[in-house]
Amino acid sequence: MMRSMLLAALMGTALPMMALAQTADELKNDDKTPGDVLTYGMGYSQHRFSPLTQINRQTVKRLVPAWSYSLADNRGLEGQALVKDGVVFLTDHEKTVAVDALTGREIW
């Protein structure tokens, strides 16, 4: 009985989280979806290039910060920020946080 309850609790937690995860095809095609950054280097080819054109030599001077987020640690991030469906995922040596890309509000 206890094992069944534990298994049910684990499945109830894991299955919804797996539904939110990216698929293997999404990872393979990361370089074709500039709105998301699912892998280091923006794709397995690691070109670190975005085809987006809104920022160019004429418009770059108009850029201003929309928000900032601090992990309250002077050691910095452990890896590149990843973006999926408008959520930025940041990791330091101690934790990972999810931040709304538009508002900078911490989600978790």
MOHUKA-V945762 format. One line per field, one symbol per residue. ss: DSSP state (H for helix, E for strand, L for the rest). psi: psi as a letter, one per 20 degrees, with the letter a starting at -180 (. if undefined). burial: I if it has 24 or more other C-alpha atoms within 12 Angstrom, else O. A space follows every 10 residues. Layout:
ss=???
psi=???
burial=???
//
This chain:
ss=LHHHHHHHHH HHHHHHHHHH LLLHHHHHLH HHLLLLELLL LLLLLLLLLL LLLLLLLLLH HHLLLLLLLL LLLLLLLLLL LEEELLEEEE ELLLLEEEEE LLLLLELL
psi=ghhggggggg hhggghhhhi qqrhhgghkh iiniiqniqp jlrhilhkpp jqjhpahhih iipqphrqpp jlpjiaqirq qqppljpppq paihrpqppp hhhjppg.
burial=OOOOOOOOOO OOOOOOOOOO OOOOOOIOOI IOOIOIIIIO OIIOOOOOOO OOOOOOOOOO OOOOOOOOOO OOOOOOOOOO IIIIOOIIII OOOOOOIIII IOOOOOOO
//
